Amino acid sequence: MKNKTLLILGLVWPEPKSSAAGTRMLQLIKLFKEQGFSVVFASAAQESDFSYDLKSIGIATQKIVLNSNTFDDFIKELNPEIVLFDRFVLEEQFGWRVYENCPNTLRILDTEDLHSLRLTRQNAVKKNIQFQLSDLRTSEISKREIASILRCDLSLIISEIEMKILEDVFKIDPNLLHYLPLFFDLKEENKLLDFHQKKDFVFIGNFLHEPNWDAVKQLKEKIWPEIRNQLPDAMMNIYGAYPSQKVLQLHNSKENFIIHGRAENADDVIINAKVLLAPIRFGAGLKGKLLEAMRLGTPTITTNIGAEGINANYNWSGFIADDFGEFASKAILLYQDETVWNQSKKNGFEILENRFKKDLFENLFTDKINFLQSNLENHRNINFMGSLLLHHTALSTKYMSRWIEEKNRS
């Protein structure tokens, strides 16, 4: 009997030590493997020195080419039960080919975050205007992303806030969506450090992600000067993969503002810091750095955007402040007050325990996949708008891709 096969089409090769997206991908792979799937990961991107060794965990890999009928031959031969698109741009590129060559294959989109929400918020910040949810309806990226969600049989959504936006703003049928956040199990308490064993402030984040660059800029210009006035011996340690020249230029040892670049071990960096700072002004999804800090017993200060989708009705693991003057004062308080610090640490453990443990989600996810595979025809018949979009988009994208293919050949 043929093993069940999952084909993952990745925008990039996973780098779990560089980004939360890489961690997310490995978690999804493990979930499907536990369901008995053989997993094949394919990407048109170049691997880096920091790409995870997928073969070491029994994952087959495949290099694919954009706008090439070689993909048609590949997927016909593989004939997977499920194809998972890692971000909607992969569905735009390959969705019609999956539809044409393997019509009975279950198509799943992992959004990572709502790109349209992140980019529309970013645009509002740059224009210095107030973001409104209604802005999403006029965004071209929204139209592309929502069309992709409708064309797929299921979309995995990492944040409850984004589930609500999709249902309320875009009127997406909840049957097309499934809430599946990042998972975080608590680290053993005896392996964590106490208040007096930890020191300094830390920020960590992949600098290919625009919200992280903006956050470090806010730290440098608006927040750290106030903190340093009160805590002249404290260090602000900035870690992150792929720092650009503009990031590196913020390094100033006289001001104790240190740009380290990529962390060799992110856990060590976070666990030794007394407080993690994340003044995030725009973004979407879940902020992995904040959840990692909770797991490692390091309280945090962030914004409402940073905390979005994480704490729900639970007290934050530190403080939430959008005003950067308040942000700095809360950072100073948390750094100096052991009682407040210990309660913040405890709050983080409660959030993880009640909202992000794997066993809260794995059975529901397995049941959803099994149900869709057993009821796929009826599920698609109900999603008429998705079928309509798939038909017309597949045709238009197909002919554009064929044209590029012929152009490349000639």
C-alpha positions as CSV (number, residue, x, y, z in Angstrom):
1,M,0.0,0.0,0.0
2,K,1.4,3.4,-1.0
3,N,2.3,5.7,1.9
4,K,0.4,8.9,2.2
5,T,2.5,11.7,0.7
6,L,2.6,15.4,1.6
7,L,4.3,17.8,-0.8
8,I,5.4,21.1,0.8
9,L,6.1,23.9,-1.7
10,G,8.4,26.3,0.2
11,L,9.2,29.9,-0.6
12,V,12.6,29.4,1.1
13,W,14.4,26.5,2.7
14,P,13.5,26.4,6.5
15,E,15.9,28.2,8.8
16,P,14.5,27.7,12.3
17,K,17.5,29.4,13.9
18,S,16.9,32.5,11.8
19,S,13.1,33.0,11.9
20,A,9.8,31.9,13.5
21,A,8.7,30.9,10.0
22,G,11.4,28.3,10.0
23,T,10.3,27.0,13.3
24,R,6.7,26.9,12.1
25,M,7.6,24.8,9.1
26,L,9.4,22.2,11.2
27,Q,6.4,22.0,13.5
28,L,4.1,21.4,10.5
29,I,6.4,18.7,9.1
30,K,6.4,16.9,12.5
31,L,2.6,17.1,12.7
32,F,2.2,15.5,9.3
33,K,4.9,12.9,10.0
34,E,3.0,11.9,13.2
35,Q,-0.1,11.4,11.0
36,G,1.9,8.8,8.9
37,F,2.7,11.0,5.9
38,S,5.9,10.8,3.9
39,V,7.0,14.4,3.4
40,V,8.7,15.9,0.4
41,F,9.9,19.5,0.6
42,A,10.4,21.4,-2.7
43,S,11.6,24.9,-3.3
44,A,12.9,27.1,-6.2
45,A,15.0,29.1,-3.7
46,Q,18.7,28.7,-3.1
47,E,19.7,26.9,0.1
48,S,21.9,28.8,2.5
49,D,24.5,27.7,5.0
50,F,21.9,28.1,7.7
51,S,19.2,26.0,6.0
52,Y,17.9,23.1,8.1
53,D,19.1,19.6,7.1
54,L,15.7,18.2,6.3
55,K,17.2,14.9,5.2
56,S,18.4,14.3,8.7
57,I,14.8,13.9,9.8
58,G,13.8,11.8,6.9
59,I,12.4,14.5,4.6
60,A,13.0,14.1,0.9
61,T,13.9,17.4,-0.9
62,Q,13.5,18.5,-4.4
63,K,14.7,21.6,-6.4
64,I,11.9,23.0,-8.6
65,V,11.9,25.7,-11.3
66,L,9.5,28.6,-11.7
67,N,7.5,28.7,-14.9
68,S,8.6,25.3,-16.1
69,N,6.6,22.2,-17.1
70,T,9.2,20.1,-15.3
71,F,7.1,20.7,-12.2
72,D,4.1,19.1,-14.0
73,D,6.1,15.9,-14.6
74,F,7.4,16.0,-11.0
75,I,4.0,16.3,-9.3
76,K,2.3,13.8,-11.6
77,E,4.8,11.2,-10.7
78,L,4.7,12.0,-7.0
79,N,0.9,12.2,-6.9
80,P,0.7,13.5,-3.3
81,E,-2.5,13.3,-1.2
82,I,-1.8,16.8,0.1
83,V,0.1,19.8,-1.2
84,L,0.9,22.6,1.3
85,F,1.8,26.0,0.0
86,D,4.1,27.9,2.2
87,R,2.8,31.5,1.7
88,F,0.2,32.6,-0.8
89,V,2.7,33.5,-3.5
90,L,3.6,29.9,-3.9
91,E,-0.1,29.1,-4.4
92,E,-0.2,31.8,-7.1
93,Q,2.8,30.3,-8.9
94,F,2.0,26.6,-8.6
95,G,-1.6,26.3,-7.6
96,W,-2.9,25.9,-11.1
97,R,-0.4,23.2,-11.9
98,V,-1.4,21.2,-8.8
99,Y,-5.1,21.7,-9.8
100,E,-4.4,20.6,-13.4
101,N,-2.2,17.6,-12.7
102,C,-3.6,16.3,-9.4
103,P,-7.2,17.5,-9.2
104,N,-8.0,15.2,-6.2
105,T,-5.1,16.5,-4.1
106,L,-6.0,18.4,-0.9
107,R,-4.6,21.9,-1.2
108,I,-3.6,23.7,2.0
109,L,-2.2,27.2,2.4
110,D,0.0,28.0,5.4
111,T,-0.3,31.8,5.6
112,E,2.5,32.2,8.2
113,D,0.9,35.6,8.8
114,L,-1.6,37.7,6.8
115,H,0.8,39.5,4.5
116,S,-1.9,42.1,3.6
117,L,-2.4,43.0,7.2
118,R,1.4,43.4,7.9
119,L,2.0,45.4,4.7
120,T,-1.0,47.7,5.1
121,R,0.0,48.4,8.7
122,Q,3.5,49.1,7.5
123,N,2.2,51.5,4.8
124,A,0.2,53.4,7.5
125,V,3.2,53.8,9.7
126,K,5.3,55.1,6.9
127,K,2.6,57.6,5.9
128,N,2.1,58.5,9.6
129,I,-1.7,57.8,9.3
130,Q,-4.0,55.7,11.5
131,F,-4.5,52.1,10.3
132,Q,-8.1,51.1,9.8
133,L,-9.3,47.5,9.1
134,S,-11.3,48.9,6.2
135,D,-7.9,49.8,4.5
136,L,-7.4,46.1,3.9
137,R,-10.3,46.0,1.4
138,T,-8.6,48.4,-0.9
139,S,-5.2,46.8,-0.8
140,E,-4.1,44.9,-3.9
141,I,-2.1,42.5,-1.8
142,S,-5.3,41.7,0.1
143,K,-7.1,40.8,-3.1
144,R,-4.4,38.4,-4.1
145,E,-4.1,36.9,-0.7
146,I,-7.8,36.4,-0.2
147,A,-8.2,34.9,-3.7
148,S,-5.5,32.4,-2.7
149,I,-7.3,31.5,0.5
150,L,-10.5,31.0,-1.4
151,R,-8.8,28.8,-4.0
152,C,-7.4,26.5,-1.4
153,D,-9.3,23.8,0.4
154,L,-8.0,24.9,3.8
155,S,-5.8,27.8,5.1
156,L,-3.9,27.5,8.4
157,I,-4.1,30.7,10.4
158,I,-1.5,31.4,13.1
159,S,-3.4,34.1,15.0
160,E,-7.0,34.2,16.4
161,I,-7.0,38.0,15.5
162,E,-6.4,37.1,11.9
163,M,-9.1,34.4,12.0
164,K,-11.6,37.1,13.1
165,I,-10.4,39.6,10.4
166,L,-10.8,37.0,7.7
167,E,-14.3,36.1,8.9
168,D,-15.5,39.6,9.7
169,V,-13.8,41.9,7.1
170,F,-13.6,39.5,4.2
171,K,-16.5,37.2,5.0
172,I,-14.5,34.0,4.6
173,D,-16.3,30.8,5.4
174,P,-14.9,29.5,8.7
175,N,-14.8,26.0,7.2
176,L,-12.0,27.2,4.9
177,L,-9.9,28.3,7.9
178,H,-8.1,26.4,10.7
179,Y,-6.4,28.1,13.7
180,L,-3.0,26.5,14.3
181,P,-0.5,28.7,16.2
182,L,3.1,28.1,17.0
183,F,3.7,25.5,19.8
184,F,5.8,26.1,22.9
185,D,6.4,23.6,25.7
186,L,7.8,24.9,28.9
187,K,11.5,24.5,29.6
188,E,12.3,22.8,32.9
189,E,12.2,25.3,35.7
190,N,15.6,24.1,37.1
191,K,17.3,25.0,33.9
192,L,16.2,28.6,34.0
193,L,18.0,31.6,35.6
194,D,16.6,33.7,38.4
195,F,16.4,37.5,38.6
196,H,20.0,38.0,39.9
197,Q,21.6,35.6,37.4
198,K,20.4,37.5,34.4
199,K,21.5,40.9,33.1
200,D,21.1,43.4,30.3
201,F,18.4,43.9,27.6
202,V,18.1,42.0,24.4
203,F,16.3,42.2,21.0
204,I,16.4,39.4,18.5
205,G,14.9,39.1,15.1
206,N,15.6,38.3,11.4
207,F,16.5,41.6,9.7
208,L,15.0,40.4,6.4
209,H,11.7,41.1,8.1
210,E,11.0,44.9,7.9
211,P,9.2,45.1,11.3
212,N,12.4,44.0,13.1
213,W,14.5,46.7,11.4
214,D,12.0,49.3,12.4
215,A,11.8,48.1,16.0
216,V,15.6,48.4,16.4
217,K,15.5,51.9,14.9
218,Q,12.9,52.9,17.5
219,L,15.1,51.3,20.3
220,K,18.1,53.3,19.2
221,E,16.5,56.7,18.6
222,K,13.6,56.9,21.1
223,I,13.8,54.2,23.8
224,W,17.4,53.3,24.7
225,P,18.5,56.9,25.5
226,E,15.9,57.1,28.2
227,I,16.8,53.7,29.6
228,R,20.5,54.4,29.6
229,N,20.0,57.6,31.6
230,Q,18.6,55.5,34.4
231,L,20.7,52.4,33.9
232,P,24.1,53.5,32.6
233,D,25.7,50.1,33.2
234,A,23.1,48.1,31.3
235,M,23.7,46.8,27.7
236,M,21.3,46.8,24.8
237,N,22.2,43.6,22.9
238,I,20.8,43.4,19.3
239,Y,20.8,40.0,17.6
240,G,19.4,38.9,14.3
241,A,20.2,37.1,11.1
242,Y,21.0,39.0,7.9
243,P,21.7,42.5,9.3
244,S,22.0,45.1,6.6
245,Q,24.6,47.9,6.6
246,K,22.0,50.3,8.0
247,V,21.5,48.0,11.0
248,L,25.2,47.5,11.6
249,Q,25.7,51.3,11.5
250,L,23.6,51.6,14.7
251,H,26.3,49.9,16.7
252,N,27.7,52.2,19.4
253,S,29.8,50.7,22.1
254,K,30.0,54.0,24.0
255,E,26.2,54.0,24.3
256,N,26.2,50.3,25.2
257,F,24.1,49.7,22.1
258,I,25.6,46.6,20.6
259,I,24.8,45.0,17.2
260,H,25.9,41.4,17.4
261,G,24.4,40.0,14.1
262,R,23.3,36.4,14.0
263,A,23.1,34.6,17.3
264,E,24.9,31.2,17.4
265,N,22.3,30.0,19.9
266,A,19.2,32.1,20.3
267,D,18.1,30.3,23.5
268,D,21.4,31.2,25.2
269,V,21.0,34.9,24.2
270,I,17.4,35.1,25.5
271,I,17.8,33.0,28.6
272,N,20.7,35.2,29.9
273,A,19.0,38.5,29.3
274,K,17.0,40.1,32.1
275,V,14.4,41.7,29.8
276,L,13.6,41.4,26.1
277,L,12.5,44.6,24.3
278,A,10.3,44.5,21.2
279,P,8.9,47.9,20.2
280,I,7.1,46.6,17.1
281,R,5.0,49.2,15.3
282,F,3.6,47.1,12.5
283,G,3.3,43.4,11.7
284,A,1.0,40.4,11.8
285,G,0.9,36.8,12.9
286,L,2.6,35.8,16.1
287,K,6.0,37.1,17.3
288,G,8.1,34.1,18.0
289,K,10.7,36.0,19.9
290,L,8.1,36.9,22.6
291,L,6.9,33.4,23.0
292,E,10.5,32.1,23.1
293,A,11.2,34.6,25.9
294,M,8.3,33.3,27.9
295,R,9.5,29.7,27.5
296,L,13.0,30.7,28.7
297,G,11.8,32.8,31.6
298,T,12.7,36.2,30.3
299,P,10.0,38.9,30.7
300,T,9.3,41.3,27.8
301,I,8.1,44.8,27.0
302,T,6.3,45.1,23.7
303,T,3.5,47.0,21.9
304,N,-0.1,46.0,21.3
305,I,0.9,44.9,17.8
306,G,3.7,42.8,19.3
307,A,1.4,41.1,21.8
308,E,-1.5,40.6,19.3
309,G,-2.8,37.1,19.3
310,I,-0.7,35.9,22.2
311,N,-2.1,36.7,25.7
312,A,-5.9,36.9,25.1
313,N,-7.3,37.3,28.7
314,Y,-4.1,36.5,30.5
315,N,-1.8,39.0,32.0
316,W,1.3,39.8,29.9
317,S,4.7,38.6,30.7
318,G,6.0,42.1,31.5
319,F,4.3,45.2,30.0
320,I,2.6,46.3,26.9
321,A,3.1,50.0,25.9
322,D,2.6,51.8,22.6
323,D,4.0,55.1,23.9
324,F,7.8,54.9,23.8
325,G,8.2,57.1,26.9
326,E,6.0,54.7,28.9
327,F,7.8,51.8,27.1
328,A,11.2,53.0,28.5
329,S,9.9,53.6,32.0
330,K,8.3,50.1,32.2
331,A,11.5,48.6,31.0
332,I,13.4,50.3,33.8
333,L,10.8,49.1,36.4
334,L,10.9,45.5,35.1
335,Y,14.8,45.6,35.1
336,Q,15.0,46.8,38.7
337,D,12.0,45.4,40.6
338,E,12.4,41.7,41.4
339,T,8.8,41.2,42.5
340,V,7.4,42.6,39.3
341,W,9.9,40.6,37.3
342,N,9.1,37.3,39.0
343,Q,5.3,37.9,38.5
344,S,5.9,38.7,34.8
345,K,7.9,35.5,34.4
346,K,5.1,33.5,35.9
347,N,2.5,35.2,33.6
348,G,4.5,34.0,30.6
349,F,4.4,30.4,31.8
350,E,0.6,30.7,32.2
351,I,0.2,32.0,28.7
352,L,2.2,29.1,27.2
353,E,0.6,26.5,29.3
354,N,-3.0,27.6,28.5
355,R,-2.7,28.8,24.9
356,F,0.3,27.3,23.1
357,K,0.9,23.7,24.2
358,K,1.0,21.3,21.3
359,D,-1.5,18.9,22.8
360,L,-4.2,21.6,22.7
361,F,-4.1,21.5,18.9
362,E,-2.7,18.3,17.4
363,N,-5.8,16.2,17.6
364,L,-8.1,18.9,16.2
365,F,-5.7,19.4,13.3
366,T,-5.6,15.6,12.6
367,D,-9.4,15.4,12.7
368,K,-9.7,18.4,10.3
369,I,-7.3,16.8,7.7
370,N,-9.1,13.4,7.9
371,F,-12.5,15.0,7.5
372,L,-11.5,17.1,4.5
373,Q,-9.9,14.1,2.8
374,S,-13.0,12.1,3.3
375,N,-15.4,14.9,2.2
376,L,-13.4,16.8,-0.3
377,E,-15.9,16.9,-3.2
378,N,-18.7,18.2,-1.0
379,H,-16.4,20.7,0.7
380,R,-15.4,22.1,-2.7
381,N,-19.0,22.2,-3.9
382,I,-19.9,24.4,-1.0
383,N,-17.0,26.7,-1.7
384,F,-18.4,27.9,-5.1
385,M,-16.5,31.2,-5.1
386,G,-13.2,29.3,-4.6
387,S,-14.1,27.1,-7.5
388,L,-14.9,30.1,-9.7
389,L,-11.6,31.8,-8.8
390,L,-9.6,28.6,-9.3
391,H,-11.1,28.2,-12.8
392,H,-10.5,31.7,-14.0
393,T,-7.2,32.3,-12.1
394,A,-5.8,29.0,-13.2
395,L,-6.5,29.9,-16.9
396,S,-5.0,33.4,-16.7
397,T,-2.0,32.3,-14.6
398,K,-1.5,29.3,-16.8
399,Y,-1.2,31.3,-20.0
400,M,1.1,33.9,-18.4
401,S,3.3,31.1,-17.1
402,R,3.3,29.3,-20.4
403,W,4.3,32.6,-22.1
404,I,7.2,33.1,-19.7
405,E,8.2,29.4,-20.2
406,E,8.3,29.9,-24.0
407,K,10.2,33.1,-23.7
408,N,12.8,31.5,-21.4
409,R,13.1,28.6,-23.8
410,S,13.7,30.9,-26.8
